[in-house]
Amino acid sequence: MNTTGTLTVISGFAGSGKGTLMKALMSDYDGYALSISATTRDKRPGEEEGRDYFFVTKEEFESMIEKDELLEYASYVSNYYGTPKKYVFDKLKEGKNVILEIETQGALKVKEKYPDTLLMFVMPPSVDEIYNRLKKRGTESEEVIMKRMRRACEEAKVIDKYDYLVINDVVEDCVKRMHDTISSAKYLASRNADRIQTVKDQFKEFLKEEK
């Protein structure tokens, strides 16, 4: 069985509850590592450097791009977001299931480079619920909220490119479904090519001896 961790990308509309789900997944189950993204956006109240994001300037981020230090990066609502490579690969080798919480552009780029990646898209039960959750945050103006809603409409166009759709209704149930799905990925035939080849070789050797 493949002992390397599974790389899973979680995307979703603003207000879908991705952050809540990720915290619950890390808390309720062992064997996970949450990748921390670098971003040029401003820090929100309660966020911490190195825990929620690596907050960098535009110049610093573009330097990371030039040095090929990012697994993926993209621009979202006038800011850069990207995933530092080293942390991800180190944790996968340790057997950890690494979770990337990134937007759709970056998710599809990662899937293209690493086909074994699992893509999960998180969404609330309805569009009205998306708006209501953004409104309840109380951290953004109506103009910014509507900008996010228009962005969500664009994101909806690529949901069918994801492997799994996750409806965030009851958090506990949703987290369990996510964990079960990620855990089962290590049994995919596509991730066990070496084991399959070993079995084929053993059969050849066995039948040769039979003759």
PyMOL commands that set and color helices and strands:
alter all, ss='L'
color gray80, all
select helices_A, chain A and resi 18-28+58-66+85-93+104-113+127-137+142-161+171-187+189-191+193-210
alter helices_A, ss='H'
color red, helices_A
select strands_A, chain A and resi 7-12+32-34+38-39+54-55+70-76+79-84+97-101+118-123+164-167
alter strands_A, ss='S'
color yellow, strands_A
deselect
rebuild
show_as cartoon
